[in-house]
Structure formats: C-alpha cells, structure tokens
Amino acid sequence: MALLTYQKIKNAKAKQKEYTLSDGSGLYLRVLPSGKKTFFFQNVKDGKKTKKQIGDASLISLENARKIAFDLRYNQATQPVKKTLFKDAAKDFLAHKQRV
C-alpha cells in the first residue's frame, strides 16, 4: 500500500461518488463529489468501527494529520485532540498565507 503524498492529495480529483485514499494505519483522505478533501481516522476497537474527522486537507498538512492519527491510535495525546487540531490548523493556515 502506497502512502499518501502531497502530490497525490493535490491530484485527487472529484468524481461522481465519494472515495477515499489510504495513508495506512487508519489515516484516510476523503474526496467528496464537490471536490472537498478531508482527513479522517478510522479504527476498529472491541469489534466496533470508529471514524473521527481530523479536518480539511486545505488547512491541515499531511504531516500534522499523521501526528493526530498517531495520537488517536495510541491514546498518548497530552492535550485533547480538538485543541491540538485547532492549533496545528491555525499554524498551517498562517504559514500557507505567508507563502502566497
């Protein structure tokens, strides 16, 4: 299974139906028919499937999505995921705006 790359994320085009691209270890990129791309984490625990949205791929870098998925997977986050998610998303957004 090939890991996601920035180029694969950028080149993922909208189709008539929603589809996903896997990064492995439960991290996925969901591409909607509208073209919106979001990261989410899917895990099976005690026979139950859980799915958590990490965030918009235009605001969160692949590296940060992997870090968040790692924290979710091993429950080792020192802060609640939402606080980490917002802080990381804000940093990524500001960094992107400075490059443009």
ABEGO torsion letter per residue (X at the ends): XBBBBAAAAAABBBBABBBBBBAEGGBBBBBBAAGBBBBBBBBBBGGBBBBBBAEBAAABBAAAAAAAAAAAAAGABABBAAAAAAAAAAAAAAAAAAAX
